[in-house]
Amino acid sequence: MDIQDKVVVVTGAGAGIGHALAARFVAVGAKAVVASDITTDLDATSHEIGAHPIHADVSNESSILSLIEETEAQFGPIDLFVANAGIGGQPGGAEVPDDEWQNIWEINVMHHVWAARHMIPRWQERGGGYLLTTASAAGLLSNLGTAPYTVTKHAAVAFGEWLAITHADENISVSVLCPQGVRTAMTNSDDPAVANVVAQGLIEPSDVADAVIAGLNAESFHILPHPQVAEYVRHKGADIESWLGAMQRLQRRFFPAD
């Protein structure tokens, strides 16, 4: 997809990757870029880059539908919906409380489901469209220390795969963005799980935007701002026991047993 003259929506655009994507879409000539978030300073940060702010809560389906309807009423049919908003979630595994699991599930997974639920029928009627979802390298591999984040990012990738298979013949394209460490508020932490990501090197949100533009132009399913992630995925697929052993060694390093 060539972004020029397209109508684009980006959720989670108040800061970090989402903000960088919205800025880049404006810079490459989109017809209109709607920057959506729940942050109170969204209006100011959006106007700085020439985007149009619309507040939305992606943990609520009706809010996503309102975002879509308001965008199309003001700017015309949406060509690209970027379901970017996400949260890191609470450290831990099965012991994490149900309400925490539910919250991250709604934001990191159902947000994508609801966007697809309301965009795909429109794109079917119009003859095509594009959904880009932000997952994570954790959705292809794993993430130490936090099961909710790992599980929801795997689910986001799986949902994207299903959509890409099911709607390919309707001219509906799907990409999943799977970065590793990016210098955002999410990586500004001394949590051991974050320390593992930081130790492997951080890139800037603008680097992610570069990869997204290239990936959209090529209509690649996996958009991998860290090229080494592709090699990790090959290792995992070729020899799961070896890959698990490597991950277990990292686990012992960053989360040593008491």
NORQUISUL-V575545 format. One record per pair of residues at least 24 apart in sequence whose ideal C-beta (glycine too) atoms are under 6 Angstrom apart, sorted by the first residue. I is the first residue (numbers start at 1). J is the second residue. Records with the same first field share a line. If there is no record, write none. Layout:
I: J  J
This chain:
1: 130  216
3: 28  30
4: 29
5: 31
6: 30  31  79  80
7: 31  32  75  76  78  79
8: 33  80
9: 34  71  78  81
10: 35  82  84
11: 36  58  83  84  85
12: 37  84  85
13: 37
14: 39  42  45
16: 184  205
17: 205  208
18: 84
20: 205  206  209
21: 209  212
22: 51
23: 49
24: 209
26: 50  51
32: 75
34: 71
36: 67
58: 85  107  111
59: 106  107
61: 114
64: 114  115
65: 118
68: 118
80: 130
81: 115  119  131
82: 132
83: 111  112  115  133
84: 134
88: 149  186
89: 146  148  149
91: 145  146
93: 147
96: 148
101: 148
104: 148  152
105: 152
108: 152
109: 152  155  156
112: 156  159
123: 172
124: 170
127: 171
128: 171
129: 172
130: 173
131: 174
132: 175
133: 160  176
134: 177
135: 176  178
136: 178
137: 178  180  229
139: 178
140: 178  233
141: 232
144: 193  196  251  254
145: 192  193
146: 193
164: 221
173: 219
175: 215  221  223
177: 223
178: 224
179: 208  225
180: 226  229
182: 208
192: 254  255
196: 254
